[in-house]
């Protein structure tokens, strides 16, 4: 009978692409913060990590050098916090991604990609 280890081995062997929801489930295993800090902890963590991405971008201007690997690692940290925050809010990442694409498609269709405000 096939078990979970068999499936994981198959996925690894066949260069399996991780889905957003699978990432979110796996990331949850490392989400160790007080229950009373849900929403706030990952939201503040996301802000901090986004700042680190911005700092890497700033260094492109200052040093004229892109640290692609470092920036990718910081983006991974952002993704972890986004997964935790979405979970704390009761959403899965794929729904958030799809909702965002739907919103952008509506804006494109309505000619309102540029501009301000959520409901344009």
Phi, psi and omega in degrees: 000141180283134178239181182301322178297321178297317181295316179298319178296319178298314181299315181296320182292325185260025178048052183298133176274126180285132176275163178300318181291325176295317177302314182300317179296316181291322180296330181301329180298338180252008180276093182243096175208157185302139180303326180289351180256010179301152185073302183294314182300307180290329179295316179290323176298319178298317179299318179296315181291323176298324175296324178292324175297314179299322179295321176296321179293320178300322182290342173296318180291313185291313187258354183056039182214133178263123174267080184302313182295316179297318179294320178298321178296318178294323176297323176298320176296321176299317180298320179299312180294324177296319179297316180294316181295315178301315179299315180297331178273354179088022180242156169257156186298324182293325176294319178297316179297315181294318177300321179293318178296320178298316179298315181294323178295319177299316180297319179297314180299321182273359181070029184241027177301315177277153178124191184234158175096148181287325187257057179253000000 
